Structures are given as C-alpha cells and as structure tokens.
Amino acid sequence: MIKPELTDYKRPEKLSEYPQATCYKAGHLVTKNSGWRSKRPVVNTDKCVGCFRCYMYCPDGVIFKKDGKVDIDYDFCKGCGICVKTCPITAIQMEDE
C-alpha cells in the first residue's frame, strides 16, 4: 500500500523550490550523540575558503559560521564524514577521537 503523502510529491521545477539549507538547525538537537563517535572532522581554518558546502550537506546541522569560516558543534556531530567528502579543497579531515 502506498502512503498518501508519497503520492502527493511534486518534483521541483525551479531552483527556488529546492531547500536552501540543511533540514535541521544547529541547537535544535536536544540529546548529545557524540559518545559513540570514533573519528571527528577537524577544520583547517587557514585552508577553509568559506564555501559552506559542508554546512549544506551536514545531515545533523552541526556546522555553523564563525568568523567567515566553518566550525563544528562536536556535542552533536556523529562523525559521519559527509563534510569531508563534500569539501572541494580538503580543508576538513577526519581525526581519531
């Protein structure tokens, strides 16, 4: 059986109909989830150009702007590494906890 809300989906036709940001805003998470993480992303702020691709792709919305660069809220970061994969200049690297 198909769920009714899935049949109502309409594919975006214009760029303005696509989401403008991550689905969650940092600070809206209420339970810290970093305890099981084995690696964490570390930003090289000297190398970061502030393109904010990592911000756009972060599934938990834990990346935020600080002094024109990105910073990470490690209390809620899962360590998934998506930010590392999306950084076009490799300014983010995964490090062991």
C-alpha contacts under 8 A as a table, 3 or more apart, distances in Angstrom:
res1	aa1	res2	aa2	distance
2	I	6	L	7.16
2	I	7	T	7.36
3	K	6	L	5.57
3	K	7	T	6.93
4	P	7	T	5.35
4	P	8	D	6.74
5	E	8	D	5.34
5	E	9	Y	6.99
6	L	9	Y	5.51
12	P	15	L	7.47
12	P	17	E	5.54
12	P	18	Y	6.48
13	E	17	E	7.02
14	K	17	E	5.49
14	K	18	Y	7.45
15	L	18	Y	5.66
16	S	19	P	7.82
19	P	22	T	7.59
21	A	55	Y	7.82
21	A	56	M	5.51
22	T	25	K	7.04
22	T	55	Y	7.07
22	T	56	M	5.27
22	T	57	Y	6.55
22	T	58	C	6.68
22	T	59	P	6.85
22	T	60	D	7.86
22	T	61	G	6.01
23	C	59	P	7.29
23	C	60	D	7.82
23	C	61	G	7.16
24	Y	28	H	7.09
24	Y	59	P	7.59
24	Y	60	D	6.16
24	Y	61	G	5.13
25	K	28	H	5.86
25	K	60	D	7.87
25	K	61	G	5.24
25	K	62	V	7.47
26	A	29	L	6.89
26	A	60	D	7.58
26	A	61	G	5.05
26	A	62	V	5.03
26	A	63	I	7.16
26	A	64	F	7.39
26	A	73	D	7.89
27	G	30	V	7.47
27	G	62	V	7.87
29	L	32	K	7.65
29	L	76	F	7.37
31	T	76	F	7.59
32	K	35	G	7.65
32	K	75	D	5.46
32	K	76	F	5.16
33	N	36	W	7.10
33	N	75	D	6.67
33	N	76	F	5.24
33	N	77	C	6.94
33	N	78	K	6.43
34	S	37	R	5.33
34	S	74	Y	6.79
34	S	75	D	5.60
34	S	76	F	5.61
34	S	77	C	5.79
34	S	78	K	5.51
34	S	79	G	7.73
36	W	78	K	7.78
37	R	40	R	7.09
37	R	78	K	5.80
37	R	79	G	5.73
37	R	97	E	7.58
38	S	79	G	7.31
38	S	96	D	6.13
38	S	97	E	5.54
39	K	79	G	5.72
39	K	94	M	5.96
39	K	95	E	5.30
39	K	96	D	4.41
39	K	97	E	5.19
40	R	74	Y	7.83
40	R	77	C	7.66
40	R	78	K	7.78
40	R	79	G	4.88
40	R	81	G	7.71
40	R	94	M	5.30
40	R	95	E	5.46
40	R	96	D	6.49
40	R	97	E	6.40
41	P	79	G	6.51
41	P	81	G	6.66
41	P	83	C	7.64
41	P	84	V	7.07
41	P	92	I	6.16
41	P	93	Q	5.46
41	P	94	M	4.36
41	P	95	E	6.27
42	V	92	I	5.46
42	V	93	Q	5.44
42	V	94	M	6.13
42	V	95	E	6.82
43	V	48	C	7.37
43	V	70	V	7.37
43	V	71	D	7.03
43	V	91	A	5.83
43	V	92	I	4.47
43	V	93	Q	6.71
44	N	47	K	5.46
44	N	48	C	6.20
44	N	91	A	5.18
44	N	92	I	6.11
45	T	48	C	4.97
45	T	69	K	6.56
45	T	70	V	7.56
45	T	91	A	7.33
47	K	89	I	7.75
47	K	91	A	5.41
48	C	51	C	7.89
48	C	69	K	6.37
48	C	70	V	7.60
48	C	89	I	7.65
48	C	91	A	5.36
49	V	69	K	6.91
50	G	68	G	6.10
50	G	69	K	4.87
50	G	70	V	6.63
52	F	55	Y	5.03
52	F	56	M	6.48
52	F	70	V	7.04
53	R	56	M	5.07
53	R	57	Y	6.31
53	R	83	C	7.66
53	R	86	T	6.37
53	R	87	C	6.46
54	C	57	Y	5.26
54	C	58	C	5.89
54	C	63	I	7.24
54	C	82	I	7.44
54	C	83	C	4.46
54	C	84	V	7.48
54	C	86	T	5.97
54	C	87	C	6.17
55	Y	58	C	5.43
55	Y	61	G	6.89
55	Y	62	V	7.79
55	Y	63	I	5.25
55	Y	64	F	6.69
55	Y	70	V	7.83
55	Y	83	C	7.53
57	Y	82	I	6.97
57	Y	83	C	6.74
57	Y	86	T	7.40
58	C	61	G	5.36
58	C	62	V	6.93
58	C	63	I	6.94
58	C	82	I	6.57
58	C	83	C	6.24
60	D	76	F	7.62
60	D	77	C	7.11
61	G	64	F	7.88
62	V	72	I	5.73
62	V	73	D	5.19
62	V	74	Y	7.58
62	V	76	F	6.49
62	V	77	C	6.14
63	I	70	V	6.47
63	I	71	D	5.70
63	I	72	I	4.60
63	I	73	D	6.42
64	F	70	V	5.56
64	F	71	D	5.45
64	F	72	I	6.37
64	F	73	D	7.86
65	K	68	G	6.05
65	K	69	K	5.63
65	K	70	V	4.72
65	K	71	D	6.19
66	K	69	K	5.37
66	K	70	V	5.74
66	K	71	D	6.16
67	D	70	V	7.95
72	I	77	C	7.46
73	D	76	F	6.02
73	D	77	C	6.30
74	Y	77	C	4.87
77	C	80	C	7.91
81	G	84	V	5.19
81	G	85	K	6.55
81	G	94	M	6.96
82	I	85	K	5.15
82	I	86	T	6.25
83	C	86	T	5.23
83	C	87	C	6.14
83	C	92	I	7.16
84	V	87	C	5.47
84	V	90	T	6.80
84	V	91	A	7.83
84	V	92	I	5.22
84	V	93	Q	5.96
84	V	94	M	7.21
87	C	90	T	5.36
87	C	91	A	6.59
87	C	92	I	6.78
88	P	91	A	7.98
90	T	93	Q	6.99
